[in-house]
């Protein structure tokens, strides 16, 4: 198993990207020139107000995209700070997309940006500050 696959396997129960979590979104990320990208639909399990995604779910999706961007860079890191800007309501049961990319490095930490869209309309954005951490067991 390669390093990126090992990092992703550590998240196999994640509510957002866990491939072994039958109750989660099971987001799949594709690598792009600038980072990562995923298309998905939120169902009623992730609803706050009627027809609208709960804000914590939106923040979690943005955070997950930034984490997967770091995975593709072969970086294991934890979110130290997350700043989310909600621009419009995020609908459920409609196709959405999330993308993330590296903005800069500060000392040994990473600053990433992400956006959640419906088509070309930006619904929410985030900036995350991530600190690298060592694996509990050596990853190969």
FILUMMI-432643 format. One line per 8 residues: their letters; for each residue y, x, z of N, C-alpha, C, O. Coordinates in pm, 1 decimal. Layout:
N
a) Y,X,Z,Y,X,Z,Y,X,Z,Y,X,Z ~ ...
//
This chain:
140
xxxxxxxx) -117.0,84.7,0.0,0.0,0.0,0.0,123.9,89.7,0.0,132.2,184.0,78.7 ~ 220.5,60.7,-88.2,341.4,143.2,-92.6,435.8,106.1,22.1,417.3,5.2,90.1 ~ 536.4,189.7,41.4,628.4,174.3,155.0,701.8,40.9,153.2,714.3,-23.6,257.3 ~ 750.6,-1.9,36.5,821.6,-129.0,26.5,728.4,-244.4,63.0,768.6,-336.3,134.3 ~ 604.9,-240.1,14.8,507.5,-344.4,48.1,478.2,-345.7,197.6,458.1,-452.5,255.6 ~ 475.4,-228.4,260.8,452.6,-222.4,405.2,569.4,-285.2,481.2,548.8,-357.2,578.9 ~ 691.6,-257.9,436.4,808.1,-318.9,501.2,802.5,-470.7,487.9,828.0,-542.7,584.5 ~ 769.7,-518.5,370.3,760.0,-662.5,348.1,647.4,-723.1,431.7,660.5,-835.3,480.6
xxxxxxxx) 537.4,-650.3,448.7,424.8,-699.4,528.5,463.4,-716.5,674.9,407.7,-802.0,743.8 ~ 558.3,-636.0,723.4,606.0,-651.8,861.2,674.0,-786.8,881.1,688.8,-832.8,994.3 ~ 715.1,-849.9,772.7,785.9,-978.2,778.9,695.9,-1094.8,738.0,746.9,-1200.9,702.0 ~ 565.7,-1078.4,742.5,475.6,-1181.0,688.4,481.3,-1314.6,762.8,430.4,-1414.5,712.0 ~ 542.0,-1319.1,881.9,557.2,-1444.8,955.1,702.4,-1493.0,959.4,732.3,-1592.2,1025.8 ~ 792.1,-1424.2,889.8,933.9,-1460.6,889.0,951.3,-1603.5,838.0,885.4,-1643.7,742.2 ~ 1039.9,-1680.0,901.7,1065.3,-1818.1,860.3,1128.1,-1824.5,720.5,1119.0,-1926.6,652.3 ~ 1191.7,-1714.9,678.9,1257.7,-1714.0,548.7,1173.3,-1651.3,438.7,1165.4,-1706.2,328.8
xxxxxxxx) 1110.2,-1537.6,465.8,1040.1,-1465.6,358.2,891.6,-1444.5,385.9,822.1,-1386.5,302.4 ~ 841.8,-1489.1,498.8,704.1,-1461.2,535.4,602.9,-1527.7,445.1,596.4,-1650.3,436.4 ~ 523.8,-1445.7,377.8,423.3,-1499.2,285.7,309.3,-1568.6,358.7,235.4,-1646.4,298.2 ~ 293.9,-1541.1,488.8,186.3,-1603.2,566.6,237.6,-1710.9,661.4,163.1,-1757.8,747.5 ~ 363.5,-1750.8,646.9,418.4,-1857.3,731.2,420.8,-1986.6,650.5,508.4,-2005.1,566.0 ~ 324.8,-2076.8,675.9,317.1,-2199.5,596.7,434.5,-2294.8,620.1,453.0,-2389.1,543.1 ~ 514.1,-2271.9,725.1,626.2,-2361.1,757.2,759.4,-2306.9,705.7,861.8,-2374.3,717.4 ~ 759.5,-2186.8,649.3,883.6,-2121.9,608.8,917.4,-2141.3,462.4,848.8,-2212.8,389.3
xxxxxxxx) 1024.8,-2076.0,421.6,1071.2,-2083.9,282.9,989.4,-1997.8,187.3,979.7,-2029.4,68.8 ~ 930.7,-1889.8,237.3,854.0,-1795.5,156.1,935.1,-1744.6,36.9,886.4,-1742.1,-76.2 ~ 1059.5,-1704.1,64.0,1145.6,-1650.5,-40.6,1082.7,-1527.2,-104.9,1025.3,-1442.5,-36.4 ~ 1094.2,-1518.6,-234.5,1047.4,-1403.1,-311.4,1169.7,-1339.8,-375.2,1246.9,-1407.3,-443.2 ~ 1187.5,-1210.1,-353.4,1304.9,-1140.0,-403.8,1269.8,-1052.3,-522.9,1168.7,-982.0,-523.6 ~ 1355.5,-1058.4,-622.5,1344.2,-973.5,-740.6,1452.4,-866.4,-732.6,1562.9,-891.1,-684.3 ~ 1418.7,-747.7,-780.6,1515.5,-638.9,-783.1,1608.2,-656.5,-902.8,1564.6,-689.0,-1013.2 ~ 1737.1,-634.2,-878.4,1836.6,-638.9,-984.9,1905.7,-503.1,-991.8,1876.4,-413.7,-912.4
xxxxxxxx) 1996.6,-488.3,-1086.0,2073.5,-365.2,-1097.7,2153.3,-337.3,-970.7,2169.9,-221.9,-931.1 ~ 2202.8,-443.9,-906.9,2291.7,-428.5,-791.7,2224.4,-454.6,-657.1,2287.7,-436.0,-553.2 ~ 2098.6,-497.0,-656.0,2031.9,-527.2,-529.3,1912.0,-616.2,-546.9,1815.9,-579.5,-614.4 ~ 1917.0,-736.5,-485.0,1806.4,-831.7,-494.0,1859.9,-972.0,-521.6,1978.5,-1000.5,-505.2 ~ 1767.2,-1059.1,-564.4,1802.6,-1194.8,-606.4,1682.1,-1285.2,-582.8,1567.8,-1244.1,-602.6 ~ 1709.0,-1409.9,-539.8,1600.7,-1507.4,-523.5,1652.7,-1647.1,-555.1,1767.7,-1680.0,-526.1 ~ 1566.8,-1728.2,-614.6,1596.8,-1869.6,-638.9,1504.5,-1951.8,-550.9,1388.4,-1915.7,-531.9 ~ 1555.3,-2062.9,-496.7,1476.7,-2143.9,-404.1,1539.9,-2281.4,-388.2,1650.6,-2306.9,-435.7
xxxxxxxx) 1466.7,-2369.4,-320.2,1514.7,-2503.4,-285.9,1490.4,-2523.9,-137.4,1380.4,-2498.8,-88.1 ~ 1591.7,-2568.9,-66.5,1575.8,-2604.3,75.0,1532.2,-2749.4,84.2,1593.8,-2836.9,23.3 ~ 1426.8,-2775.7,159.7,1385.1,-2914.6,176.6,1440.7,-2969.4,308.5,1514.2,-2900.2,378.9 ~ 1405.7,-3092.4,341.0,1463.5,-3161.4,457.0,1434.3,-3094.3,590.7,1501.8,-3123.0,689.5 ~ 1335.0,-3005.5,596.0,1307.9,-2933.6,720.9,1426.4,-2848.3,761.3,1441.3,-2816.2,879.2 ~ 1510.7,-2810.7,667.0,1621.5,-2718.7,690.6,1756.8,-2789.6,691.6,1861.5,-2726.4,677.7 ~ 1753.1,-2919.8,707.9,1872.6,-3002.9,704.3,1943.6,-3005.4,839.3,1879.5,-3004.3,944.4 ~ 2077.5,-3008.8,835.0,2161.1,-3035.4,953.3,2208.5,-3178.7,937.5,2135.8,-3272.4,970.4
xxxxxxxx) 2331.0,-3196.4,886.9,2378.3,-3329.6,849.9,2298.4,-3376.8,729.4,2240.4,-3295.5,657.5 ~ 2295.0,-3507.3,707.0,2218.2,-3564.4,596.5,2256.2,-3499.1,464.0,2372.6,-3500.0,423.8 ~ 2156.6,-3442.9,397.2,2175.7,-3383.9,266.1,2234.9,-3243.7,265.1,2254.1,-3185.0,158.6 ~ 2264.1,-3189.4,384.4,2330.5,-3059.7,393.4,2246.3,-2964.8,478.3,2194.7,-3003.3,583.2 ~ 2233.2,-2840.9,432.1,2157.6,-2739.9,506.2,2227.3,-2706.8,637.5,2350.1,-2703.3,644.0 ~ 2149.8,-2683.0,740.5,2201.6,-2642.1,870.5,2260.6,-2501.7,857.7,2203.1,-2417.1,789.2 ~ 2373.2,-2475.9,921.8,2445.3,-2350.1,906.3,2366.6,-2226.4,944.8,2380.6,-2122.0,881.2 ~ 2284.0,-2236.3,1047.9,2202.7,-2121.7,1087.9,2100.0,-2085.2,982.3,2065.7,-1968.0,966.1
xxxxxxxx) 2051.3,-2184.0,911.1,1957.1,-2158.5,802.0,2028.3,-2083.5,689.8,1973.2,-1989.3,632.7 ~ 2150.2,-2125.1,658.5,2229.3,-2056.7,555.1,2250.0,-1910.4,594.9,2229.9,-1820.3,513.5 ~ 2290.0,-1887.2,719.4,2310.9,-1750.4,768.0,2181.7,-1669.7,759.7,2183.4,-1552.7,721.6 ~ 2070.1,-1732.3,795.4,1941.1,-1663.9,791.3,1899.0,-1624.3,651.0,1844.9,-1515.6,630.6 ~ 1923.4,-1711.4,554.3,1890.3,-1680.3,414.7,1972.8,-1561.1,366.7,1920.1,-1471.6,300.8 ~ 2101.9,-1559.8,399.4,2188.6,-1448.3,360.4,2142.3,-1317.8,425.8,2136.1,-1213.8,360.3 ~ 2110.1,-1323.8,554.3,2060.7,-1206.8,627.3,1929.7,-1156.3,567.1,1910.4,-1035.7,551.5 ~ 1841.5,-1247.4,534.1,1712.2,-1211.3,475.8,1731.0,-1139.9,341.9,1662.2,-1041.8,313.7
xxxxxxxx) 1822.9,-1188.1,260.3,1848.4,-1123.2,130.9,1896.5,-979.7,150.8,1853.2,-888.8,80.0 ~ 1985.8,-959.7,247.2,2034.8,-824.0,272.3,1923.2,-733.7,325.1,1916.0,-616.0,289.7 ~ 1837.2,-788.8,409.1,1723.6,-712.1,460.9,1631.7,-669.7,346.1,1585.0,-555.8,342.8 ~ 1605.7,-760.3,253.0,1519.1,-726.0,139.5,1584.9,-625.8,46.0,1516.2,-546.8,-18.6 ~ 1715.7,-628.3,38.5,1785.2,-525.6,-38.8,1758.2,-388.8,23.4,1734.3,-291.2,-47.8 ~ 1762.0,-382.1,156.1,1730.6,-255.9,224.2,1585.0,-216.3,203.0,1555.2,-98.3,184.4 ~ 1493.8,-313.7,205.7,1352.8,-283.5,178.3,1339.1,-213.3,43.7,1268.6,-113.0,32.0 ~ 1407.2,-266.7,-58.3,1397.6,-208.7,-192.6,1454.2,-66.9,-194.9,1419.8,12.7,-282.4
xxxxxxxx) 1540.9,-35.6,-98.6,1596.0,99.5,-85.5,1508.7,186.2,5.2,1541.8,301.2,33.9 ~ 1395.8,128.5,50.0,1301.8,194.8,140.8,1366.0,225.1,276.0,1344.9,331.2,334.8 ~ 1444.8,128.8,323.1,1513.1,141.9,451.9,1463.9,31.6,544.6,1461.7,-85.8,507.8 ~ 1424.8,70.8,665.0,1386.2,-23.8,770.5,1503.6,-29.8,867.3,1537.1,70.2,930.7 ~ 1566.3,-147.1,879.1,1686.7,-158.7,961.0,1693.6,-296.9,1024.8,1629.1,-391.8,980.2 ~ 1773.5,-304.9,1129.9,1797.6,-430.7,1200.7,1943.0,-471.7,1183.6,2031.2,-386.8,1171.1 ~ 1967.3,-600.6,1183.0,2103.2,-651.5,1172.4,2177.7,-623.3,1302.6,2135.4,-665.8,1410.1 ~ 2288.2,-551.7,1291.5,2371.9,-523.7,1408.0,2487.0,-623.5,1415.6,2529.6,-662.1,1524.4
xxxxxxxx) 2536.4,-664.4,1300.4,2646.3,-761.0,1295.7,2634.1,-840.5,1166.3,2600.9,-785.7,1061.2 ~ 2661.1,-969.6,1175.5,2654.8,-1057.3,1058.6,2777.2,-1147.5,1060.1,2799.8,-1221.3,1156.0 ~ 2855.8,-1141.2,953.6,2974.9,-1224.2,941.0,2954.7,-1316.8,821.7,2944.9,-1271.3,707.7 ~ 2948.5,-1447.0,848.6,2921.3,-1545.4,744.1,3046.2,-1629.0,719.0,3114.0,-1671.4,812.5 ~ 3075.1,-1651.8,592.2,3184.7,-1741.7,555.0,3124.8,-1858.5,478.0,3067.1,-1841.0,370.8 ~ 3139.6,-1977.5,534.6,3091.2,-2099.6,470.8,3205.2,-2154.4,385.1,3310.5,-2191.5,437.0 ~ 3183.8,-2159.1,254.8,3289.3,-2201.5,162.1,3275.3,-2348.5,123.0,3374.9,-2419.1,107.3 ~ 3151.7,-2393.5,107.5,3122.5,-2532.2,69.2,2992.7,-2571.5,137.3,2916.4,-2485.5,181.2
xxxxxxxx) 2967.9,-2700.6,146.0,2839.5,-2743.9,201.1,2726.9,-2695.6,110.2,2742.4,-2686.3,-11.6 ~ 2614.1,-2665.3,172.3,2496.5,-2618.7,99.2,2398.5,-2735.9,91.0,2345.7,-2779.7,193.3 ~ 2374.1,-2786.4,-29.1,2288.7,-2904.3,-41.6,2140.7,-2871.1,-24.2,2095.4,-2760.9,-55.3 ~ 2067.6,-2968.9,26.1,1922.3,-2955.3,28.0,1867.6,-3022.1,-97.5,1935.2,-3101.2,-163.2 ~ 1743.0,-2987.6,-128.5,1669.4,-3043.3,-241.3,1738.6,-3019.6,-375.1,1727.6,-3101.1,-466.7 ~ 1810.0,-2907.8,-385.9,1871.2,-2865.9,-511.9,1848.8,-2716.3,-528.0,1839.5,-2643.8,-429.0 ~ 1840.3,-2669.9,-651.7,1814.9,-2527.3,-674.8,1934.8,-2443.0,-631.5,2049.5,-2470.2,-667.0 ~ 1903.4,-2340.2,-553.9,2002.4,-2246.2,-501.9,1960.8,-2105.3,-539.1,1846.2,-2082.1,-577.5
xxxxxxxx) 2053.4,-2010.9,-527.9,2018.1,-1871.3,-545.5,2096.0,-1787.6,-446.7,2209.2,-1819.3,-410.3 ~ 2032.3,-1679.7,-404.1,2094.3,-1586.3,-311.2,2079.7,-1446.4,-368.9,1976.6,-1411.7,-426.7 ~ 2184.8,-1366.6,-352.3,2179.6,-1227.8,-398.3,2244.0,-1139.4,-292.7,2327.4,-1184.6,-214.2 ~ 2204.2,-1013.0,-292.0,2258.7,-918.5,-195.1,2259.3,-779.6,-255.2,2177.0,-746.0,-340.3 ~ 2355.0,-698.9,-208.5,2364.2,-561.1,-253.9,2432.7,-474.8,-150.4,2502.0,-524.2,-61.4 ~ 2412.4,-345.3,-163.5,2473.6,-248.1,-73.9,2621.5,-235.1,-106.1,2659.6,-220.0,-222.1 ~ 2704.7,-240.9,-2.7,2847.3,-224.1,-18.6,2888.4,-79.8,9.6,2961.3,-18.3,-68.3 ~ 2840.0,-26.6,122.9,2871.7,111.4,160.7,2780.8,156.7,273.9,2711.4,76.1,336.0
xxxxxxxx) 2782.3,286.1,299.4,2715.4,339.9,417.4,2823.8,394.3,509.5,2922.2,453.3,465.0 ~ 2803.2,372.8,638.9,2896.6,421.0,740.5,2813.7,500.3,840.1,2732.7,443.8,913.6 ~ 2834.3,631.6,842.3,2751.0,722.8,921.4,2607.0,702.5,875.4,2577.9,724.1,757.7 ~ 2516.8,662.1,962.8,2378.9,639.1,919.2,2347.2,489.3,909.1,2230.4,450.9,903.2 ~ 2450.3,405.6,907.2,2431.0,260.8,898.7,2469.3,210.1,759.7,2533.0,280.5,681.4 ~ 2428.8,86.1,731.2,2447.0,27.3,599.2,2528.9,-100.7,609.6,2508.0,-181.9,699.8 ~ 2622.1,-117.8,516.7,2699.6,-240.9,505.5,2657.5,-307.9,375.1,2665.0,-247.7,267.9 ~ 2613.4,-432.0,385.3,2569.4,-506.2,268.4,2647.3,-635.6,256.8,2702.9,-685.6,354.6
xxxxxxxx) 2650.5,-689.3,134.9,2714.0,-818.6,110.4,2612.9,-908.0,40.5,2529.1,-862.5,-37.4 ~ 2623.9,-1038.0,71.2,2533.9,-1135.6,9.7,2612.2,-1261.6,-23.8,2715.5,-1290.7,36.5 ~ 2560.9,-1335.7,-121.3,2622.0,-1465.0,-152.1,2513.3,-1566.0,-186.4,2410.2,-1533.4,-245.2 ~ 2540.9,-1689.5,-147.2,2451.8,-1801.9,-172.7,2525.2,-1895.3,-267.9,2638.6,-1935.3,-242.0 ~ 2459.2,-1929.7,-378.7,2524.4,-2008.5,-482.4,2438.1,-2125.4,-526.7,2316.3,-2126.4,-509.0 ~ 2504.7,-2222.7,-584.2,2438.2,-2328.1,-661.6,2495.0,-2313.5,-801.2,2610.5,-2347.8,-826.6 ~ 2412.1,-2261.9,-892.3,2463.5,-2225.6,-1024.2,2561.3,-2110.5,-1007.3,2527.0,-2006.8,-950.5 ~ 2682.6,-2128.7,-1056.5,2785.2,-2024.0,-1044.4,2879.2,-2048.3,-927.5,2965.5,-1965.3,-899.1
xxxxxxxx) 2863.5,-2160.9,-859.6,2952.6,-2195.3,-747.6,2906.3,-2123.8,-620.3,2793.3,-2142.6,-575.3 ~ 2993.6,-2042.6,-563.5,2962.9,-1970.2,-440.2,2980.0,-2065.4,-322.0,3088.3,-2119.1,-299.0 ~ 2871.3,-2085.1,-247.7,2872.2,-2177.3,-133.5,2894.3,-2106.2,-0.8,2957.2,-2161.0,89.7 ~ 2842.9,-1984.9,10.6,2857.1,-1907.4,134.6,2843.9,-1759.7,101.3,2773.4,-1721.4,7.9 ~ 2912.9,-1677.7,179.4,2904.2,-1532.4,163.9,2880.4,-1469.6,300.3,2905.1,-1531.7,403.7 ~ 2832.6,-1346.9,299.3,2810.3,-1276.1,425.4,2829.4,-1127.6,405.5,2809.0,-1073.5,296.9 ~ 2869.5,-1063.3,514.4,2871.1,-918.6,521.3,2789.2,-882.0,643.8,2811.3,-934.9,752.7 ~ 2695.5,-792.0,625.3,2608.8,-749.5,734.9,2616.5,-600.7,757.9,2627.8,-522.6,663.4
xxxxxxxx) 2610.5,-561.9,883.2,2609.0,-422.2,923.3,2470.8,-396.6,980.7,2431.5,-462.3,1077.1 ~ 2396.2,-302.9,923.9,2256.7,-280.5,959.7,2236.7,-139.0,1013.0,2288.1,-42.1,957.2 ~ 2160.8,-129.2,1122.1,2129.9,2.2,1178.7,1982.9,33.8,1154.1,1895.7,-48.4,1182.4 ~ 1955.5,153.3,1101.1,1816.6,190.2,1073.3,1736.9,207.4,1202.8,1789.5,252.4,1304.7 ~ 1610.4,170.9,1196.2,1519.2,187.6,1310.4,1387.9,245.5,1260.2,1350.7,229.1,1144.0 ~ 1319.3,313.5,1350.3,1189.5,369.3,1316.9,1082.2,263.1,1335.1,1094.3,175.1,1420.3 ~ 978.8,272.0,1255.7,865.5,182.3,1270.4,790.0,217.6,1398.3,788.3,333.8,1439.1 ~ 727.2,117.5,1462.3,645.9,142.5,1580.8,526.5,229.6,1546.8,484.9,314.5,1625.6
xxxx) 472.2,207.2,1428.3,363.7,290.2,1378.0,413.5,353.9,1249.1,485.5,289.2,1173.1 ~ 377.5,478.0,1222.5,425.3,543.8,1100.1,385.8,464.5,976.2,271.1,422.3,961.8 ~ 483.1,445.0,886.6,454.9,380.8,759.4,426.3,490.4,657.4,488.9,596.3,660.2 ~ 333.7,465.3,569.3,298.4,568.1,470.8,370.5,547.4,340.9,352.2,625.1,247.1
//
